[in-house]
């Protein structure tokens, strides 16, 4: 975000200081030039856009919502913004499809999603795109650590999304994880909640961000659109 250098991912956390707000913490993400941006500063502008979009949307199609938000210039190729987005749009799509839940639930989904740091996919063994689907289900069902059925269903949502993400191999790609997590959520919402959200068939879902991703898996990714889209 600051110097454009490729970030390094460390197996052991090191002390860092946010260039923007001065917060001191430890992180596994390191810039060769010594720069660091905390999660709050990294996602601040994007969170505003995600929140405004979700609160004003009447869409029942979370995949279309994600594609629209990810085209906004404040959304980076990779980053924790995607966690907030996935949780927010799933709760929003459910709200629009059922007439249930208030705007406060959407805001809470975005807030919880934004607390999951970047790098989870490799450093913690659980892609946060999947965790975001579990956040959405927890909010929809009102799950807490003391509920039984609700907590189990939310955890299973995360499990289903993790399985979908791990089934499409390659290095980190927040777009690929987003697509896989949302597709798993739409299916699970239908099975468990009986809610039919609108969706884009996987066969017709093509990524428009391949040219932005230095680690793109290309033809090995089921969402790869090919050189025609990359040249845009």
N, C-alpha and C positions, 0 to 999 in steps of 0.2 A: 504493500500500500504506500510505502514511503519512497524507497529507492529503486524498486522494480527488480531487485535481485531475487534469485530462487531461494526459497526458504529451506532450512535444514531441519529434519525431524530427528530428535535425540532420544535415545533409550533411557537416559537419566535426566531428570529435570534440573534446570540451572536457574539462578536468580536473574530476574529481568525487571526492567522498569518501563512502564508504558510511555511512549514518546508524547502522547497527547495529554493524558491526565496525571502522569507521574506516579500512578499506582505501582507499588513494589510487590511482586509475587514470584512464584516459580513456574516455569513452563518447559514443555518438551519441544517447543517450536522456537527456532533461532534464526535470526537474519545475520549473514556474514558481516554486515556493516554495523551490527549491534543494535539495530532498531527493534522495537517490539510494540505491538498494539494489543491491548487487552480485549477480551471478548465484548465488553460493553461498548468501548469506543469503535471496535471493528464493525459492530452490527447496528449502531445507533440510527443512522439514516435509513437503512433497510427496514428496521423494525417499524419505523413510522409509516413507510410505504405499505408494508405487509398489513399493518393494523388498519390503515385507512381503506385499503382494498377490501379486506375481509368484512369490515363493518358496513360497506356499501354494496357488497356483491349479493346478487340473487341467484347465483349459479349453483347448480347441483352437481357440477362436474369438477372434482378436485384436480384432475390432471390438467384440464384447460386452465384452471385458476393458477396452477403452478407454472405452466408454460408462460402465461401472461406476466406473472410477477418476475420470473427469471429473466425476462427480456428488459426489465427496468435497469437503467444504468447504475443504480446503487447496489444491485445484486452482483457480487463477485462470482467468478467461476466456481470457487470453493469457499467454504466458510460456515460458521455456526448459524448464520442467518437462515440457512436451509432448514434447520431443526425447528425454529420458530415458525417458519412458513408452513411446513408440513402439518404441524399440530394445529395451526390456525385455520388452514383451508379445509382440513377434514372436519373440524367442529363446525365451520361455516357451512359446508356442503350438507352436513347432517341437519343443521338448523333450518336450512332452506328447503330440504326435502321433507321434513317432518313438522315444521312449525314449532318445534320445541327448542328450548334453551334461549338464554338471553345474550345480549351483546357482551355482558360481563364474562360469560363462559368462553367466548371467543378470545377476549382480552387475556383471560387467565391461561388459555392454551398457548397463546403466543408468549406470555411471560415465562411459563414453565419451559417451553421449548428453547427460549433464549438463554436459559441457565445452563444448558448442556454445552460444554466447551467444544471447540474444534479439535480434530485429531482423534476423536473417540474410536473411529473405525479401525485404526491400527494400534493405538496405544492402550486401549482398554478392552479390546476384543469384542466390542459391540457397536456397530454403526449407529450413530445417533439419529439417522433418518428413521431407523426402525424404532428407536426409543420414542421418537416423536409421535409415531402412530399409537404407541401404548399410552402416551400422555393424552392424546385425543380420546381414546377409549375410556381412560380413567375419568376424564371430565364428563363425558357423555353419561357414564354409569354412576358417577358420584363415588368412585372407588377411593378407599383409604387403606392404610395398613391394617385396619381392624375389620374391614369387610371381607367376606369369604368369596362368594361367586363373582362379585364385581372385580376384585383384585386378580382372581385367576383368569378371568376373561381378558383383562387388560394386559396381563403378562403373556398370555397366549397370542394376543395381537402382535406384541413385540417379537415373539418367537417366529411367528409366520412371516413377518416382514424381514427379519434377519435371515431366514432361510431363503427368501426370494432374492435378497441382496447378494448373499454368498454364492448363489447359483449362477451369477453372471460375473465371471472372474475378471481380474485386472487391478491395477493400482487405483488409488483413491480417485473417485469422481463423484462429486456431490450431485451432479445431474443424473447420472446412472442410478445412484442410490435413491434419489428422490422418485424417479419413475418406478423403480421396483417396489419401493415401500408403499407408494400410493396405490399401485395395482393390487398389491396384497391386501391393503386396507379395504378397498372397494369390494373385493371378494368376501372378506371376513365380515364386513358390515352386513352384507346380504345374508350370509349364513347364520350369524349370531343375533343380529338386531332386526333382521327382516326388512332392512332399509335398502332400497334399490337406488344407488347413486348413479348418475350418468358417467360414462367412461369412454375413453378412446381405446379401441382394440390395440393390443400390443403390436399386431402386425402392421398397423398404420401409424404407430407412434415413432416419430423420427426426431433425433436430437438435432437441435439447431446451434449447438455450442461446441462442436468438435474442434473447430478451428481455434477456440480459446484455451483448450486443454492440452498442455504440453505432454501429458501422460495418457492421452486418449488411446484406448485399445483398438480403435479403428474397426475393421471388419470383424474383430472378435467380440464386439459389443452388439447385443441384439438391437440396440437403439441407434446404431450408427447410420447416418443418412447418406454417407458417401461424399465424394469430392464436390458434387454439385452444390451441396449445402455449405460445405467448408469454404467455397470460393466466394460466397456472398459478402 
